[in-house]
Amino acid sequence: MYESLSLAADNLLSPIVLSFALGLAAALARSDLSIPEAAAKALSIYLLFAIGFKGGVSVSDHGVDIHLGAALLTGIALSAMLPLLAFALLRMMSGMDRLNAAAVAGHYGSISIVTFVAATSVLESQGIAAEGYMVAVAAAMEAPAILSALWLISRGEGSGRMDATLWREILLNGSIVLLVGAFFIGWITGPEGLAEISSFIVSPFKGVLCLFLLDMGLVAGRGLRQGRGTLGLGAVGFGLLMPVVGSLVGLTAALLIGLSTGGVMLMMVLAASASYIAVPAAMRVALPEANPSIYLTLSLGVTFPFNLTLGLPLYLALAQIATGG
């Protein structure tokens, strides 16, 4: 228990979390602090490339085997099933209409790549190794949740659009293309490729992550201000409860396929996080009637800060208890 509390305190006082807190506080105080859009996009491109490349290098060292296949299938299954659980829980807790509840649910089956990156930083700081192919699992978990959200709508009075535009939005989303592409580059070039560019993607990584999370804090703070009148206590409670529920589902699945302590934590993080990049883009095409201020505020303004500050140390502690690591 003492170690878990110590890790939570260390995480809350880390430069990464404090950078997010600075952005959140600045936005809530209505400061004019801002990160130029082009700079924010450049930071996200760097992070996606770095994490994808390093994951590919790890797979190159590890090799393709049944463990990789099992992890991919597990991630896809979680992404497809978690929105169904999120939908039922949200409707029960808030009474939200079917259309918006389905749009929100889709976010909670997909993943937050920034939360995943922050989790890898926590593992590195604790000296805990994890399976490098988990970045491939993260990429595989983007699309199934969107399909589940559309299925939920098809069961009601509304209708989601499943046309070529939506499929293009899902499969060619920039974050997915970059993450998967960098993963394959790292896989092909291996440790030799990493050695060539390590000064670019290893040493500056945490500093860039701090700047990116400063921007995320600004965005989250603005979302909380704007969504103040659209979300009730039930919906906010869902945004805090669902990541814990999702993490426990991820914990069970990870133990069944025999992941290491680090791998278990990362699977929990993937199951606990909520998308605010790929899924919102797809929802704009598939469910234009849904209210963005609801699903963006819940995913980015409620669940993301919870995971970043309290969730990560909690998930690591649970993973260590479950695996004896």
C-alpha positions in Angstrom: 0.0 0.0 0.0 2.8 2.4 0.9 4.5 1.7 -2.4 1.3 2.4 -4.3 0.8 5.7 -2.5 4.4 6.7 -3.1 4.0 6.0 -6.8 0.8 8.0 -6.9 2.5 10.9 -5.2 5.5 10.6 -7.6 3.2 10.6 -10.6 1.2 13.6 -9.4 4.4 15.5 -8.9 6.1 14.4 -12.1 6.9 17.0 -14.8 4.4 15.3 -17.1 1.4 15.5 -14.8 2.3 19.0 -13.6 2.5 20.2 -17.2 -1.0 19.0 -17.8 -2.1 20.6 -14.5 -0.6 23.9 -15.6 -2.5 23.9 -18.9 -5.8 22.9 -17.1 -5.4 25.6 -14.5 -4.6 28.2 -17.2 -7.6 27.3 -19.2 -10.0 27.3 -16.2 -8.6 30.7 -15.2 -9.2 32.0 -18.8 -5.6 32.8 -19.4 -4.5 33.6 -23.0 -1.8 30.9 -22.8 -2.0 28.7 -25.9 0.0 26.3 -28.0 -0.1 27.2 -31.8 -2.1 24.5 -33.6 0.8 23.7 -36.0 3.1 23.2 -33.0 0.6 21.0 -31.2 0.2 18.9 -34.3 4.0 18.6 -34.7 4.3 17.4 -31.1 1.7 14.8 -31.6 3.4 13.6 -34.8 6.7 13.3 -32.9 5.1 11.3 -30.0 3.2 8.9 -32.4 6.4 8.3 -34.5 8.6 7.7 -31.4 6.3 5.3 -29.6 5.5 3.4 -32.8 9.2 3.1 -33.8 10.3 1.9 -30.4 7.5 -0.6 -30.3 8.5 -2.0 -33.7 12.1 -2.3 -32.5 11.0 -4.3 -29.5 9.0 -6.7 -31.7 12.1 -7.0 -33.9 14.0 -8.2 -30.9 11.1 -10.4 -29.6 10.0 -11.9 -32.9 6.4 -12.7 -34.1 4.8 -15.5 -32.2 1.6 -16.8 -30.7 1.8 -14.3 -27.8 1.7 -11.4 -30.2 -1.3 -12.9 -32.0 -3.1 -13.5 -28.7 -2.5 -9.9 -27.6 -3.8 -8.5 -30.8 -7.0 -10.6 -30.8 -7.6 -9.7 -27.1 -7.2 -6.0 -27.8 -9.7 -6.2 -30.8 -12.2 -8.1 -28.6 -11.9 -5.6 -25.8 -12.4 -2.7 -28.2 -15.5 -4.3 -29.6 -17.1 -5.2 -26.3 -16.2 -2.3 -24.0 -18.6 0.1 -25.8 -21.5 -2.2 -25.1 -20.6 -2.1 -21.4 -20.0 1.6 -21.4 -23.4 2.2 -23.2 -25.4 0.2 -20.6 -23.5 1.9 -17.7 -24.0 5.4 -19.1 -27.7 4.9 -19.8 -28.2 3.6 -16.3 -26.2 6.3 -14.5 -27.3 9.4 -16.5 -30.4 8.5 -18.6 -28.7 9.9 -21.7 -30.4 9.5 -25.0 -29.5 6.6 -27.2 -27.7 8.6 -29.9 -25.3 10.5 -27.6 -24.8 7.5 -25.3 -23.7 5.4 -28.3 -21.3 8.2 -29.4 -19.8 8.4 -26.0 -19.6 4.6 -25.7 -17.5 4.4 -28.9 -14.9 6.6 -27.3 -14.5 4.2 -24.3 -13.7 1.1 -26.4 -11.1 2.9 -28.4 -7.9 4.2 -26.8 -6.0 7.3 -25.8 -2.5 7.1 -27.3 -1.2 9.9 -25.0 -2.4 8.0 -21.9 -0.6 4.9 -23.3 2.6 6.9 -23.9 2.4 8.3 -20.3 2.0 4.7 -19.0 5.1 3.6 -20.8 7.0 6.5 -19.2 5.7 5.4 -15.8 7.0 1.9 -16.5 10.4 3.2 -17.6 10.7 5.3 -14.5 10.0 2.2 -12.4 12.4 0.0 -14.4 9.6 -2.3 -15.4 9.8 -3.9 -18.9 6.7 -4.5 -21.1 6.0 -6.3 -24.3 7.0 -4.0 -27.2 4.1 -5.3 -29.4 1.6 -3.6 -27.1 1.9 -0.6 -29.4 0.5 -2.8 -32.2 -2.4 -3.7 -29.9 -3.1 0.0 -29.3 -3.3 0.6 -33.0 -5.7 -2.4 -33.5 -8.1 -1.1 -30.8 -9.0 2.1 -32.6 -11.6 0.9 -35.2 -13.7 -1.9 -33.6 -15.1 0.5 -31.0 -16.5 2.7 -33.7 -18.3 -0.2 -35.4 -19.8 -1.2 -32.0 -21.1 2.4 -31.5 -22.8 2.3 -34.9 -24.3 -1.1 -34.1 -25.8 0.3 -30.9 -27.4 3.1 -33.0 -28.7 0.6 -35.5 -30.6 -1.2 -32.7 -32.5 1.9 -32.0 -34.4 4.6 -33.9 -31.3 6.4 -35.2 -29.0 5.3 -37.9 -25.2 5.5 -38.3 -23.6 6.0 -41.6 -21.4 3.1 -42.8 -20.2 4.3 -46.1 -16.9 4.7 -47.9 -16.2 8.0 -46.3 -16.5 6.6 -42.8 -14.3 3.6 -43.6 -11.7 5.9 -45.0 -11.9 8.0 -41.8 -11.4 4.9 -39.7 -8.7 3.1 -41.6 -6.7 6.1 -42.9 -6.9 8.3 -39.8 -3.6 10.1 -39.5 -2.8 8.9 -36.0 -3.3 5.2 -37.0 -1.3 5.5 -40.2 1.6 7.2 -38.4 1.6 4.8 -35.5 1.4 1.7 -37.6 3.8 3.0 -40.2 6.4 3.9 -37.6 5.9 0.5 -35.9 6.8 -1.2 -39.2 9.8 1.0 -39.8 11.1 0.2 -36.3 10.4 -3.5 -36.9 12.2 -3.6 -40.2 15.3 -1.6 -39.1 15.5 -3.1 -35.6 18.0 -2.0 -33.0 20.4 -0.7 -35.6 17.8 1.7 -36.8 17.1 2.8 -33.3 20.8 3.4 -32.6 20.9 5.8 -35.7 18.1 8.1 -34.4 18.1 7.5 -30.6 19.3 11.0 -30.0 16.1 12.2 -31.7 13.4 9.8 -30.3 14.8 8.7 -26.9 16.4 11.6 -25.1 13.9 14.4 -26.0 10.8 12.2 -25.6 9.7 13.2 -22.1 10.3 16.9 -22.7 8.1 16.8 -25.8 5.5 14.9 -23.9 5.4 17.6 -21.3 4.7 20.3 -23.9 2.1 18.1 -25.5 0.3 17.6 -22.2 0.4 21.3 -21.5 -1.6 21.7 -24.6 -3.9 18.8 -23.6 -4.5 20.5 -20.3 -5.5 23.7 -22.1 -7.9 21.8 -24.4 -9.4 19.8 -21.4 -9.9 23.0 -19.4 -11.7 24.7 -22.2 -13.9 21.6 -22.7 -14.8 21.6 -19.0 -15.8 25.2 -19.2 -17.9 24.8 -22.3 -19.5 21.5 -21.2 -20.5 22.7 -17.7 -24.2 23.0 -18.6 -24.5 19.9 -20.8 -23.3 17.2 -18.4 -25.1 16.0 -15.2 -23.5 14.4 -12.2 -24.4 10.9 -13.5 -22.5 11.5 -16.7 -19.5 12.9 -14.9 -19.6 9.9 -12.5 -19.6 7.6 -15.5 -16.4 9.4 -16.8 -14.7 8.5 -13.5 -16.1 5.0 -13.0 -15.8 3.6 -16.6 -12.0 3.7 -16.7 -11.8 1.7 -13.5 -14.3 -0.8 -14.8 -12.5 -1.0 -18.1 -9.1 -1.5 -16.4 -10.5 -4.5 -14.5 -11.8 -6.1 -17.7 -8.3 -5.4 -19.2 -6.6 -6.9 -16.2 -8.6 -10.1 -16.5 -7.9 -10.4 -20.2 -4.2 -9.7 -19.8 -3.8 -12.3 -17.1 -5.6 -14.9 -19.3 -3.1 -14.5 -22.1 -0.1 -14.4 -19.7 1.3 -10.9 -20.2 4.1 -9.6 -18.0 3.5 -7.1 -15.2 4.3 -4.2 -17.6 2.2 -5.7 -20.3 -0.7 -6.2 -17.9 -0.6 -2.5 -16.9 -0.5 -1.4 -20.5 -3.5 -3.6 -21.4 -5.3 -2.1 -18.4 -4.5 1.4 -19.6 -5.7 0.6 -23.1 -9.0 -0.8 -21.7 -9.4 2.2 -19.3 -8.7 5.1 -21.7 -11.0 7.0 -23.9 -10.2 8.2 -27.4 -10.3 12.0 -28.2 -8.6 11.9 -31.6 -9.6 9.0 -33.9 -13.2 8.4 -32.6 -14.3 12.1 -32.5 -13.2 12.4 -36.2 -15.2 9.3 -37.1 -18.3 10.4 -35.1 -18.4 13.7 -37.0 -18.9 11.6 -40.2 -21.0 8.7 -38.8 -23.2 10.4 -36.2 -23.3 14.1 -37.0 -26.4 14.6 -34.8 -24.4 13.6 -31.7 -23.3 16.4 -29.4 -19.5 16.8 -29.5 -19.4 18.8 -26.3 -20.7 15.7 -24.5 -18.4 13.1 -25.8 -15.3 15.3 -26.0 -15.8 16.7 -22.5 -16.2 13.2 -21.0 -13.3 11.7 -22.7 -10.8 14.6 -22.6 -12.1 16.7 -19.7 -13.0 13.9 -17.2 -11.5 10.5 -18.0 -8.2 11.7 -19.4 -7.2 13.7 -16.3 -8.4 10.9 -14.0 -6.2 8.4 -15.8 -3.2 10.6 -16.0 -3.2 11.6 -12.3 -4.8 8.7 -10.3 -5.4 5.9 -12.8 -1.8 5.1 -13.9 -0.5 4.4 -10.4 -3.7 2.5 -9.5 -3.4 0.3 -12.6 0.3 -0.4 -12.0 -0.4 -1.3 -8.4 -3.1 -3.7 -9.4 -0.9 -5.2 -12.1 1.9 -5.8 -9.6 -0.5 -7.4 -7.1 -2.1 -9.6 -9.8 1.2 -10.8 -11.2 3.3 -10.8 -8.1 5.7 -8.4 -9.9 
